[in-house]
Amino acid sequence: MQKIYCRGRTALALLLACCLVIGTAGSNADIDDFDDGIVEDVQEVAADAVSEELVYESPVIEPRKFHFADHFDDIEASRKQWIHSQAKKDDIAEEIAKYDGIWNWESPQRIVSPKDKGLVLKSKAKHAAISARLTKPFEFKANKPLVVQYEVTMQEGQECGGSYIKLLSAGKETDDLTTFNDKTPYTIMFGPDKCGNDVKMHFIFRHVNPINGTITEKHCNKPKNRLEEPFKDKLPHLYQLVVRPDNSFEIRLDHKIINEGSLLTDFKPPVNPPAEIDDPTDQKPAEWDEREKIPDPTSQKPDDWNDDALPQIPDVNAIMPEGWLEDEPDMISDPTAVKPEDWDTEIDGEWEAPLVDNPACEKAPGCGKWKAPHIPNPEYKGKWRAPMIENPNYQGKWAPRKIANPDFFEDLKPFKMTPISAVGLELWSMSNEILFDNLIITDDVDVARDFAANSFDIKRRYIDRESDSFVNKVLELAKTYPTAWGLGLVAFVALTVVGIYCRFGKAKTQDSAASAAAAQAKKTDEPQPDDVNEPNGEEDESEEDSSAQAAGESCKTDASKSASPKKNKKSDLDIKEQVKQDENSDEPTQTEESTTKSARKRTVRKD
């Protein structure tokens, strides 16, 4: 009965845990794994695609469709495109100025296909720079958008560092890519960056002043949503920037728009300066009065106003409480204190016992010199000040006059940026194993989308399917429904406790009873039955139902035949009594048959 009871409680606890998990999973079935608060998602997987076989093949690169494309799967061809920087930074210490970060072409840590390779930043806390020339420069003259797209996998996570790319400007500064460094002019910088809690999605373009040729960096406004998951989940993520000839832009993360706007209005500082500025030569006149209110000059301080009155004064009506001990100090030297043996007067000074509360003051109202308590001073009014009135000479807040901005210009086509001739990665990171993959630059959004469908989308569906196990579902549910996770944990603990009790509780009780009986036998020298050899646990459980009655009778017979702990041999009287019982009994008896494997019991009827 104990075993059946334990099995029943175990099954009930297990059933409760499963119901909690299944019920929660049903309520969470429609949640998007990549939901960041943005509803739009241009890539939708068909229902019948879930069961399809996912096979990764290197995306096909048609040169006429791309200004640059590298899936890094062909290591030999890719190595020929990319050039390691041999430059040094000129504004830091010599020992860390060199771009000595290590780059390598290798498979991701989470392998989807042996064919899939990526460009990996292997080192950390080092400056690293590598670049490649475009197959054909991108010029912002044609009526086509700029589309930049690439994958990043933070294989070890990211605490501080960047994984952005730079689109290098065409010109003599980029003729030799071995000199690529942080000062190399670029047209656009795009990609994620994080240090501590500061998470950024860079989109910076360098704007050329059409009047004086000066260059100013324009920084895109921050997205409204925080984008921390790509730095923690160690999964591939797709970053896409689209800049259109109408000056609009879109930034997508895993096909979802996370930021959009206009080059004219959503950047700081703005592209176009103000038409008027403050005159730097204009100064406020000395007689200019911009005080709105002034003290009333006609007001006078009252004769009875005392500026020197204190806020509180002693209570002259207070009387010292009866029993106050004025001759007793509040604290006295501890009479039980002893000077330490290692006390050195020359070093530590004269030793003095520490002070303790005076025991004589415990029952008295107080000790020491009595002072009357303080009460608010009815004469106190504070410092006198004249009331404030409107200033009759108020001239308003002064501001310098406006003049025409000599540097004013109006660029209504900031899309027409400096042409791009190369793409580069110039990074510093406290994390290593940052993998870049499937980097493309094109002028067709559909081409970029198809390229992602044949690379990023397949990999993510493969990873999602691989991770779609019971354990991963429970972890995802725990994030979304902490309450259900707590209930599931309680059910698991209950299941564990029941199992431990069923396994060890009854055995411990039986052992305790047996020990008590053995102790009592030693005291009284009472004959005790011999230990019955228990058959193998698995065989006994399989034959339990078929031989229950025989086993019970066997236990009784063995108990009657057993001898005392001190003597295993039966006396003559015991043998005679046993023979007599056997002759008068019609019940079947039990004999033991020895085998090579184990002792087996069989029931035979007496002739």
C-alpha positions as CSV (number, residue, x, y, z in Angstrom):
1,M,0.0,0.0,0.0
2,Q,2.9,2.4,0.8
3,K,4.4,1.8,-2.7
4,I,1.0,2.4,-4.4
5,Y,0.4,5.5,-2.4
6,C,3.8,6.9,-3.3
7,R,3.4,6.1,-6.9
8,G,0.0,7.8,-7.0
9,R,1.4,11.0,-5.4
10,T,4.3,11.0,-7.8
11,A,2.1,10.7,-10.8
12,L,-0.2,13.4,-9.5
13,A,2.7,15.9,-9.0
14,L,4.1,15.1,-12.5
15,L,0.6,15.6,-14.0
16,L,0.3,19.0,-12.3
17,A,3.7,20.1,-13.7
18,C,2.8,19.1,-17.2
19,C,-0.5,20.8,-17.1
20,L,1.1,24.0,-15.9
21,V,3.7,24.0,-18.8
22,I,1.2,22.9,-21.5
23,G,-1.4,25.5,-20.4
24,T,1.1,28.3,-20.3
25,A,2.4,27.3,-23.7
26,G,-1.0,27.5,-25.2
27,S,-1.5,31.0,-24.1
28,N,1.9,32.0,-25.4
29,A,1.7,30.3,-28.8
30,D,1.2,33.5,-30.8
31,I,4.2,35.5,-29.3
32,D,6.9,36.3,-31.8
33,D,10.4,35.2,-30.7
34,F,11.8,38.5,-32.1
35,D,9.0,40.8,-30.9
36,D,10.5,44.2,-29.8
37,G,7.3,46.2,-29.8
38,I,7.2,46.8,-33.6
39,V,4.3,45.2,-35.4
40,E,5.6,45.4,-39.0
41,D,7.4,42.3,-40.3
42,V,7.9,42.0,-44.1
43,Q,9.2,38.4,-43.9
44,E,6.5,35.9,-43.1
45,V,7.1,32.2,-43.2
46,A,4.3,30.1,-44.7
47,A,2.6,27.5,-42.6
48,D,3.8,24.7,-44.9
49,A,7.4,25.9,-44.7
50,V,7.7,24.8,-41.1
51,S,8.0,21.2,-42.1
52,E,10.3,21.8,-45.0
53,E,13.8,20.5,-45.1
54,L,16.2,23.4,-44.4
55,V,19.3,23.2,-46.6
56,Y,21.8,26.0,-46.6
57,E,23.6,26.9,-49.8
58,S,25.9,29.8,-50.3
59,P,23.8,32.7,-51.8
60,V,24.4,33.3,-55.5
61,I,26.2,36.6,-56.2
62,E,25.4,38.2,-59.5
63,P,27.9,41.1,-59.9
64,R,25.6,43.3,-61.8
65,K,23.2,43.4,-58.9
66,F,25.7,44.4,-56.2
67,H,28.2,47.1,-55.6
68,F,29.7,44.7,-53.0
69,A,28.8,41.3,-51.8
70,D,30.7,38.7,-49.7
71,H,29.1,35.7,-48.0
72,F,32.6,34.6,-46.8
73,D,31.9,31.0,-47.6
74,D,34.6,30.9,-50.3
75,I,37.5,31.5,-47.9
76,E,40.2,31.8,-50.6
77,A,38.3,34.3,-52.7
78,S,37.2,36.3,-49.7
79,R,40.7,36.6,-48.3
80,K,41.8,38.2,-51.6
81,Q,39.2,40.9,-51.2
82,W,40.0,42.0,-47.7
83,I,43.1,43.9,-46.7
84,H,44.4,44.1,-43.1
85,S,45.3,47.6,-41.9
86,Q,49.0,48.2,-41.1
87,A,48.3,51.7,-39.6
88,K,48.7,53.0,-36.1
89,K,46.5,55.4,-34.1
90,D,48.3,58.7,-33.5
91,D,46.5,59.8,-30.4
92,I,47.2,57.0,-27.9
93,A,50.1,55.2,-26.4
94,E,52.5,53.4,-28.7
95,E,52.0,50.0,-27.1
96,I,48.3,50.0,-28.0
97,A,48.3,52.2,-31.1
98,K,48.8,49.4,-33.6
99,Y,45.9,47.7,-35.3
100,D,46.9,44.2,-34.3
101,G,43.5,42.7,-33.8
102,I,43.2,39.2,-35.3
103,W,40.7,38.4,-38.1
104,N,39.9,34.9,-39.3
105,W,37.5,33.1,-41.7
106,E,35.8,30.2,-40.0
107,S,32.5,28.5,-39.2
108,P,30.2,29.9,-36.5
109,Q,30.2,28.3,-33.1
110,R,26.7,27.2,-33.7
111,I,27.1,25.4,-37.1
112,V,24.1,25.3,-39.4
113,S,26.0,24.0,-42.4
114,P,29.7,23.1,-43.0
115,K,29.4,25.5,-46.0
116,D,28.6,28.5,-43.9
117,K,31.6,30.7,-43.0
118,G,32.1,34.1,-41.6
119,L,34.7,36.8,-40.8
120,V,35.4,36.6,-37.1
121,L,37.2,39.1,-34.9
122,K,39.2,36.7,-32.7
123,S,40.9,39.1,-30.3
124,K,39.6,41.5,-27.6
125,A,40.9,44.7,-26.1
126,K,42.8,45.3,-29.3
127,H,42.3,47.7,-32.2
128,A,41.3,45.9,-35.3
129,A,40.8,47.2,-38.8
130,I,40.2,45.4,-42.1
131,S,38.6,46.7,-45.4
132,A,37.7,45.7,-48.9
133,R,37.2,47.7,-52.1
134,L,33.8,47.8,-53.8
135,T,33.4,46.0,-57.1
136,K,32.0,49.3,-58.4
137,P,31.8,52.6,-56.5
138,F,28.4,53.7,-55.3
139,E,27.5,57.2,-56.4
140,F,24.5,59.0,-55.0
141,K,23.6,60.6,-58.3
142,A,21.3,57.9,-59.7
143,N,17.7,57.8,-58.7
144,K,18.2,54.6,-56.7
145,P,18.5,54.0,-53.0
146,L,21.6,52.9,-51.0
147,V,21.0,49.5,-49.3
148,V,23.5,48.2,-46.8
149,Q,22.9,44.8,-45.2
150,Y,25.0,42.5,-43.1
151,E,24.8,39.9,-40.3
152,V,26.4,40.0,-36.8
153,T,26.6,37.3,-34.3
154,M,28.0,38.1,-30.8
155,Q,29.1,34.6,-30.1
156,E,30.4,35.4,-26.7
157,G,28.0,38.3,-26.0
158,Q,29.1,41.9,-25.8
159,E,29.6,44.2,-22.8
160,C,31.6,47.0,-24.4
161,G,32.5,47.5,-28.0
162,G,31.1,48.0,-31.5
163,S,30.2,45.9,-34.5
164,Y,29.4,48.7,-37.0
165,I,30.8,49.1,-40.5
166,K,32.1,52.2,-42.3
167,L,31.5,53.0,-46.0
168,L,34.7,54.7,-46.9
169,S,34.6,57.8,-49.1
170,A,36.2,57.8,-52.5
171,G,39.4,59.8,-52.7
172,K,43.2,59.7,-52.3
173,E,42.9,58.9,-48.6
174,T,41.4,55.5,-49.5
175,D,43.6,54.6,-52.4
176,D,45.8,52.5,-50.1
177,L,43.7,50.5,-47.7
178,T,46.6,49.3,-45.7
179,T,46.6,52.8,-44.1
180,F,42.9,52.4,-43.0
181,N,42.4,53.9,-39.5
182,D,40.0,55.9,-37.4
183,K,40.9,59.1,-39.3
184,T,40.1,57.6,-42.7
185,P,37.2,59.6,-44.2
186,Y,34.0,57.7,-44.5
187,T,30.6,58.7,-45.9
188,I,28.4,56.5,-43.7
189,M,28.9,54.6,-40.4
190,F,26.2,52.1,-39.6
191,G,25.7,49.4,-37.0
192,P,25.3,48.4,-33.4
193,D,27.5,49.6,-30.5
194,K,27.3,49.0,-26.8
195,C,29.2,49.9,-23.6
196,G,27.5,49.1,-20.3
197,N,23.9,50.3,-20.4
198,D,24.6,52.7,-23.3
199,V,23.2,50.8,-26.4
200,K,23.3,52.5,-29.7
201,M,22.3,51.9,-33.3
202,H,24.7,54.2,-35.3
203,F,23.7,55.9,-38.5
204,I,26.1,58.7,-39.0
205,F,26.7,60.4,-42.3
206,R,29.3,63.1,-43.1
207,H,27.8,66.1,-44.7
208,V,29.9,68.5,-46.9
209,N,29.2,72.2,-46.5
210,P,28.5,73.4,-50.1
211,I,29.8,76.9,-49.3
212,N,33.1,76.3,-47.5
213,G,33.6,72.6,-47.9
214,T,33.8,71.8,-44.2
215,I,32.6,68.3,-43.1
216,T,30.2,67.8,-40.2
217,E,29.0,64.5,-38.8
218,K,25.3,64.1,-38.6
219,H,24.0,61.7,-36.0
220,C,20.6,60.0,-36.3
221,N,18.2,60.3,-33.4
222,K,18.1,57.2,-31.2
223,P,15.4,54.5,-31.7
224,K,12.6,54.6,-29.2
225,N,13.0,50.9,-28.3
226,R,16.0,49.5,-26.5
227,L,18.0,47.0,-28.5
228,E,19.8,44.9,-26.0
229,E,18.9,41.3,-27.1
230,P,21.4,41.1,-29.9
231,F,24.2,41.7,-27.5
232,K,23.1,38.9,-25.2
233,D,21.4,36.1,-27.0
234,K,24.4,35.0,-29.1
235,L,22.3,34.5,-32.2
236,P,22.7,35.9,-35.8
237,H,21.0,39.2,-36.4
238,L,20.5,41.0,-39.6
239,Y,21.1,44.8,-39.9
240,Q,19.8,46.8,-42.8
241,L,20.0,50.4,-43.8
242,V,18.1,51.9,-46.7
243,V,18.7,55.6,-47.7
244,R,16.4,56.8,-50.5
245,P,16.8,59.7,-53.0
246,D,13.9,61.5,-51.3
247,N,16.0,61.8,-48.2
248,S,14.0,59.2,-46.2
249,F,15.8,56.4,-44.4
250,E,14.9,53.1,-42.7
251,I,16.8,50.9,-40.3
252,R,15.7,47.3,-39.8
253,L,16.7,44.7,-37.4
254,D,15.8,41.1,-38.4
255,H,13.4,42.6,-41.0
256,K,11.6,44.8,-38.5
257,I,11.8,48.6,-38.7
258,I,13.3,50.0,-35.6
259,N,14.0,53.6,-36.8
260,E,13.0,55.7,-39.8
261,G,12.8,59.4,-40.7
262,S,14.3,62.1,-42.9
263,L,17.9,63.2,-43.4
264,L,16.7,66.8,-43.1
265,T,14.8,66.6,-39.8
266,D,15.9,63.6,-37.7
267,F,19.7,64.3,-37.3
268,K,21.7,66.3,-34.9
269,P,23.1,68.8,-35.7
270,P,20.6,69.4,-38.5
271,V,21.8,69.4,-42.1
272,N,20.9,73.1,-42.8
273,P,22.0,75.8,-40.4
274,P,19.6,78.6,-39.2
275,A,19.1,81.5,-41.6
276,E,19.8,84.0,-38.7
277,I,22.2,84.0,-35.8
278,D,22.9,86.2,-32.8
279,D,25.2,89.1,-33.5
280,P,28.4,88.2,-31.7
281,T,29.3,92.0,-31.4
282,D,26.1,93.0,-29.7
283,Q,26.4,93.5,-26.0
284,K,23.8,94.3,-23.3
285,P,23.7,98.0,-22.3
286,A,24.8,98.8,-18.8
287,E,21.6,100.6,-18.0
288,W,19.4,97.8,-19.2
289,D,17.0,96.8,-16.4
290,E,15.6,93.3,-16.8
291,R,14.3,92.9,-13.2
292,E,10.6,92.1,-13.2
293,K,10.1,93.0,-9.5
294,I,12.0,95.2,-7.1
295,P,11.8,95.9,-3.3
296,D,9.2,98.7,-2.4
297,P,11.4,101.8,-1.9
298,T,8.6,103.5,0.2
299,S,8.4,100.7,2.7
300,Q,10.1,101.1,6.1
301,K,10.9,98.6,8.9
302,P,8.5,98.8,12.0
303,D,10.0,100.3,15.2
304,D,9.2,97.1,17.2
305,W,10.9,94.8,14.7
306,N,14.0,93.1,16.2
307,D,16.3,91.6,13.6
308,D,18.5,90.1,16.3
309,A,15.8,88.1,18.1
310,L,16.6,84.4,18.4
311,P,14.2,81.8,17.1
312,Q,14.2,80.0,20.5
313,I,14.8,81.1,24.1
314,P,15.1,79.3,27.5
315,D,11.8,78.7,29.3
316,V,11.9,81.1,32.3
317,N,9.0,79.3,34.0
318,A,10.7,75.9,33.9
319,I,11.8,74.4,37.3
320,M,14.4,71.8,37.8
321,P,12.8,68.4,38.4
322,E,12.9,67.0,41.9
323,G,15.6,64.4,42.4
324,W,17.9,65.9,39.7
325,L,21.5,65.0,40.6
326,E,23.5,68.1,39.7
327,D,26.6,66.8,41.5
328,E,26.7,63.5,39.5
329,P,28.2,63.4,36.0
330,D,26.3,61.6,33.2
331,M,29.3,59.4,32.4
332,I,32.0,57.9,34.6
333,S,35.1,55.8,34.0
334,D,34.4,52.1,33.8
335,P,35.5,50.8,37.2
336,T,35.9,47.2,35.8
337,A,38.2,48.2,33.0
338,V,41.8,47.0,33.2
339,K,44.8,48.5,31.4
340,P,46.0,46.2,28.6
341,E,49.3,44.4,29.2
342,D,50.7,45.5,25.9
343,W,49.8,49.2,26.5
344,D,52.9,51.4,25.8
345,T,52.6,54.8,27.4
346,E,55.3,56.3,25.2
347,I,53.5,55.2,22.1
348,D,49.8,55.1,23.1
349,G,49.8,57.9,25.7
350,E,48.4,57.8,29.2
351,W,45.8,55.0,29.6
352,E,42.3,56.1,30.6
353,A,39.4,53.8,31.3
354,P,36.5,54.0,28.9
355,L,33.4,55.9,29.9
356,V,30.2,54.2,30.8
357,D,26.8,55.5,31.9
358,N,26.7,56.6,35.5
359,P,24.6,54.0,37.4
360,A,23.6,56.6,40.0
361,C,21.6,58.4,37.2
362,E,19.5,55.3,36.2
363,K,16.7,56.1,38.6
364,A,17.1,59.9,38.8
365,P,15.4,62.4,36.4
366,G,18.8,63.5,35.3
367,C,22.4,64.2,36.2
368,G,24.8,67.1,35.7
369,K,24.1,70.8,35.5
370,W,20.4,71.4,34.8
371,K,19.4,73.8,32.0
372,A,16.0,75.1,31.3
373,P,14.5,73.8,28.1
374,H,14.1,76.1,25.1
375,I,10.7,77.3,23.7
376,P,9.8,79.3,20.6
377,N,10.5,83.0,20.9
378,P,7.3,85.0,20.5
379,E,9.3,88.1,19.5
380,Y,11.1,86.4,16.7
381,K,10.2,87.7,13.2
382,G,13.4,87.1,11.2
383,K,15.2,89.6,9.1
384,W,13.1,92.4,7.8
385,R,12.8,92.8,4.1
386,A,10.8,95.3,2.1
387,P,7.9,93.8,0.1
388,M,8.4,93.3,-3.7
389,I,6.5,95.4,-6.2
390,E,6.4,95.5,-10.0
391,N,9.5,97.2,-11.5
392,P,8.4,100.4,-13.3
393,N,11.6,100.4,-15.3
394,Y,11.5,96.8,-16.5
395,Q,12.7,96.5,-20.1
396,G,12.3,92.8,-20.6
397,K,14.9,90.1,-21.0
398,W,17.8,91.3,-23.1
399,A,18.8,89.3,-26.2
400,P,21.4,90.1,-28.8
401,R,20.0,91.2,-32.1
402,K,19.8,88.8,-35.0
403,I,21.8,89.1,-38.2
404,A,22.0,87.0,-41.3
405,N,24.0,83.9,-41.0
406,P,27.1,84.3,-43.2
407,D,27.4,80.5,-43.3
408,F,23.8,79.8,-44.2
409,F,23.0,77.4,-46.9
410,E,20.0,75.2,-47.8
411,D,20.8,71.7,-49.0
412,L,17.5,70.1,-49.9
413,K,19.3,67.0,-51.3
414,P,21.5,65.6,-48.4
415,F,21.1,62.2,-50.0
416,K,23.8,63.2,-52.5
417,M,26.7,62.3,-50.3
418,T,30.3,61.6,-51.1
419,P,30.7,58.5,-53.4
420,I,31.7,55.3,-51.6
421,S,34.7,53.2,-52.8
422,A,35.3,50.7,-50.0
423,V,33.8,49.1,-46.9
424,G,35.7,48.7,-43.7
425,L,35.5,47.4,-40.1
426,E,37.5,49.5,-37.7
427,L,36.7,48.3,-34.2
428,W,37.7,48.0,-30.6
429,S,35.9,45.5,-28.4
430,M,36.2,43.9,-24.9
431,S,34.6,40.8,-26.4
432,N,36.0,38.4,-29.0
433,E,34.5,35.9,-31.4
434,I,32.3,38.6,-33.2
435,L,31.2,37.1,-36.5
436,F,30.3,39.1,-39.5
437,D,28.5,37.5,-42.5
438,N,26.7,38.2,-45.7
439,L,27.7,41.8,-46.2
440,I,26.2,43.4,-49.2
441,I,25.9,46.9,-50.7
442,T,23.3,47.3,-53.5
443,D,20.7,49.7,-54.9
444,D,17.8,47.4,-54.9
445,V,15.8,46.5,-51.7
446,D,14.3,43.3,-53.3
447,V,17.8,42.0,-54.1
448,A,18.8,42.5,-50.5
449,R,15.6,40.8,-49.3
450,D,16.2,37.8,-51.6
451,F,19.8,37.6,-50.4
452,A,18.7,37.4,-46.8
453,A,16.0,34.8,-47.6
454,N,18.7,32.5,-48.9
455,S,21.1,33.1,-46.1
456,F,20.0,34.7,-42.8
457,D,16.4,33.5,-42.9
458,I,17.4,29.8,-43.5
459,K,19.9,29.9,-40.6
460,R,17.5,31.5,-38.2
461,R,14.7,29.0,-39.0
462,Y,17.2,26.2,-38.6
463,I,18.4,27.5,-35.2
464,D,14.8,28.1,-34.1
465,R,13.8,24.6,-35.1
466,E,16.8,23.1,-33.3
467,S,16.0,25.1,-30.2
468,D,12.4,24.2,-30.3
469,S,12.7,21.6,-27.5
470,F,10.8,21.1,-24.3
471,V,13.5,22.7,-22.2
472,N,13.8,25.8,-24.4
473,K,10.1,26.2,-24.4
474,V,10.0,26.1,-20.6
475,L,12.8,28.7,-20.4
476,E,10.9,31.0,-22.9
477,L,7.7,30.6,-20.9
478,A,9.6,31.4,-17.7
479,K,10.7,34.7,-19.2
480,T,7.1,35.6,-20.3
481,Y,5.2,34.1,-17.4
482,P,7.3,34.2,-14.2
483,T,4.2,33.1,-12.1
484,A,3.8,29.9,-14.1
485,W,7.5,29.2,-13.8
486,G,7.1,29.5,-10.0
487,L,4.2,27.1,-9.9
488,G,6.1,24.6,-12.1
489,L,9.1,24.9,-9.7
490,V,6.8,24.2,-6.7
491,A,5.4,21.1,-8.5
492,F,9.0,19.9,-9.3
493,V,10.0,20.3,-5.7
494,A,6.9,18.4,-4.5
495,L,7.7,15.6,-6.9
496,T,11.2,15.4,-5.7
497,V,10.2,15.3,-2.0
498,V,7.6,12.6,-2.6
499,G,10.2,10.5,-4.5
500,I,12.7,10.8,-1.7
501,Y,10.2,9.9,0.9
502,C,9.0,6.9,-1.1
503,R,12.6,5.7,-1.6
504,F,14.0,6.2,1.8
505,G,11.2,7.0,4.3
506,K,9.7,3.5,4.7
507,A,13.1,1.8,4.6
508,K,14.3,4.1,7.4
509,T,11.3,3.3,9.5
510,Q,11.7,-0.4,9.0
511,D,15.4,-0.2,9.8
512,S,14.6,1.8,13.0
513,A,12.1,-0.9,14.1
514,A,14.6,-3.7,13.3
515,S,17.3,-2.0,15.3
516,A,15.0,-1.5,18.2
517,A,14.0,-5.2,18.2
518,A,17.6,-6.3,18.0
519,A,18.5,-4.1,20.9
520,Q,15.7,-5.5,23.0
521,A,16.7,-9.1,22.1
522,K,20.2,-8.4,23.3
523,K,18.8,-7.3,26.7
524,T,16.5,-10.2,27.2
525,D,18.4,-12.9,25.2
526,E,15.2,-13.7,23.4
527,P,15.5,-16.0,20.4
528,Q,15.2,-14.0,17.1
529,P,14.5,-15.2,13.5
530,D,17.3,-15.3,11.0
531,D,17.5,-12.7,8.2
532,V,15.6,-13.9,5.1
533,N,17.6,-13.7,1.9
534,E,15.9,-11.2,-0.3
535,P,15.8,-12.1,-4.0
536,N,16.9,-9.6,-6.6
537,G,14.8,-6.4,-6.6
538,E,13.9,-6.6,-10.3
539,E,13.0,-10.3,-10.3
540,D,11.0,-9.9,-7.1
541,E,9.0,-7.0,-8.6
542,S,8.2,-9.0,-11.8
543,E,7.1,-12.1,-9.9
544,E,5.4,-10.1,-7.1
545,D,1.8,-10.5,-8.2
546,S,2.0,-14.2,-9.3
547,S,3.6,-15.5,-6.0
548,A,2.3,-13.1,-3.3
549,Q,0.6,-15.8,-1.3
550,A,3.5,-18.3,-1.6
551,A,5.9,-15.6,-0.5
552,G,3.8,-14.8,2.5
553,E,3.7,-18.4,3.6
554,S,7.4,-18.7,3.0
555,C,8.1,-15.8,5.2
556,K,6.1,-17.5,8.0
557,T,7.8,-20.8,7.6
558,D,11.3,-19.3,7.5
559,A,10.5,-17.3,10.6
560,S,9.3,-20.5,12.5
561,K,12.4,-22.4,11.4
562,S,14.9,-19.7,12.3
563,A,17.1,-20.0,15.4
564,S,18.3,-17.5,18.0
565,P,21.0,-15.0,17.1
566,K,23.5,-17.0,19.2
567,K,22.7,-20.5,18.0
568,N,21.7,-21.5,14.4
569,K,21.2,-25.2,15.2
570,K,17.7,-26.4,16.3
571,S,17.1,-28.4,19.5
572,D,15.6,-31.9,19.5
573,L,12.4,-30.6,21.0
574,D,12.0,-28.0,18.2
575,I,12.5,-30.8,15.6
576,K,9.9,-33.1,17.2
577,E,7.4,-30.2,17.4
578,Q,8.0,-29.3,13.7
579,V,7.5,-32.9,12.5
580,K,4.3,-33.2,14.5
581,Q,2.9,-30.0,13.0
582,D,3.8,-31.2,9.5
583,E,1.9,-34.5,10.0
584,N,-1.2,-32.8,11.3
585,S,-1.2,-30.0,8.6
586,D,-2.8,-30.2,5.2
587,E,-1.4,-26.9,4.1
588,P,1.3,-26.9,1.4
589,T,4.8,-26.4,2.5
590,Q,7.7,-24.6,0.9
591,T,11.0,-26.1,-0.2
592,E,14.0,-24.4,-1.6
593,E,15.6,-25.5,-4.8
594,S,19.2,-24.3,-5.5
595,T,20.1,-23.1,-8.9
596,T,23.3,-21.8,-10.4
597,K,21.9,-18.3,-10.6
598,S,20.0,-17.7,-7.4
599,A,17.8,-19.5,-4.7
600,R,14.3,-19.9,-6.1
601,K,11.2,-21.0,-4.1
602,R,8.5,-23.4,-5.2
603,T,5.4,-24.7,-3.5
604,V,4.7,-28.5,-3.4
605,R,1.9,-30.4,-1.7
606,K,2.8,-33.1,0.8
607,D,1.9,-36.7,-0.1
